[in-house]
């Protein structure tokens, strides 16, 4: 077992250790309600620890696990009525939260408001992840915050209110009984402020997608020369899952891999035209290609001529 899997810290996380999956499931149900767990490999054990704590008026779960997924479907919801909204904070590791049409990549410092009245899925990478789930009584929270909190809401990591939420939550971890109540109320008020701002300032879904697509293209252009920079790096930089990034490009009839290749081919074309003294191999590697055969085929398909032919033509005009 790695050091990461056994470490704990004073914030309240118990050491993640091998535990029978049935025991882990029972503990998860006890602390969070009806959820199911799937391990990364076929096994009757997982690595994990699930604990409960009290934050002023709210219960909270500290979940340290190495699993493939945790989910709650409609059947579970019927058996276990939705009592809470879960304000999820990703303390370490990465995961993807899906609820309804919403999907978000969770990284350290990320928040997501999950509605237990709707099916949800937590997809994990092959690593120990640690989350804090603050349980907000659903009926009272909807009364205070309005309909905007229904159905699950991702919190934009770039929003200053995300930083404020994190600061208050982390302060809550070490707060005494005399201040925990006030800090808990502040947490909810900040969440309400974020939801109100989101309702009035969020651009149309189409405009937001186009802005994300422009950002993706800028990142590809910025990193095109690095052959090791690929889709996973782009997803991390955008704070989106692989499927979300693929969906962005599909809106314009493209794929991320095609976008990478187009930028790198254009870069190679410019270099061959501007500096014909450089070899084709030098230009290919400097443009983010690490397979010369693939580069030659792709270049010919895109420009109707081999890269060497373009280089000769550019050289003859000097």
Number of C-alpha atoms within 10 A of each C-alpha: 8 7 7 12 19 16 12 15 8 8 11 16 20 18 18 23 17 17 15 13 20 14 13 21 20 15 16 22 14 14 19 21 21 22 20 19 18 19 19 16 10 8 10 12 18 25 23 24 23 23 17 20 15 14 22 19 14 15 16 22 22 22 24 26 26 25 24 18 19 18 18 20 16 12 10 17 17 11 10 15 12 18 17 21 25 22 23 22 23 21 20 18 20 21 24 18 24 19 22 11 7 13 20 23 24 30 20 16 17 25 27 21 24 26 22 26 22 16 20 23 19 20 18 23 15 13 18 20 24 24 25 25 23 25 24 22 16 19 12 13 17 17 10 13 17 13 11 14 21 18 19 26 20 20 22 17 17 10 10 10 17 18 16 15 23 18 13 15 20 12 15 21 15 14 15 12 12 9 14 20 17 13 18 21 14 16 20 17 15 17 21 19 13 18 19 16 12 15 10 8 9 11 12 9 9 10 11 12 17 16 13 17 19 13 15 21 18 12 17 23 16 11 20 23 19 16 15 12 15 15 17 13 15 21 18 15 12 16 19 20 21 17 11 16 22 17 17 19 21 12 13 10 8 13 15 21 12 11 16 20 19 17 20 27 23 15 19 25 19 13 19 26 16 14 14 19 12 12 13 22 17 13 20 26 18 18 25 23 23 15 12 13 10 11 24 18 13 17 22 14 11 13 13 9 13 17 26 16 13 17 21 14 14 16 15 9 6 8
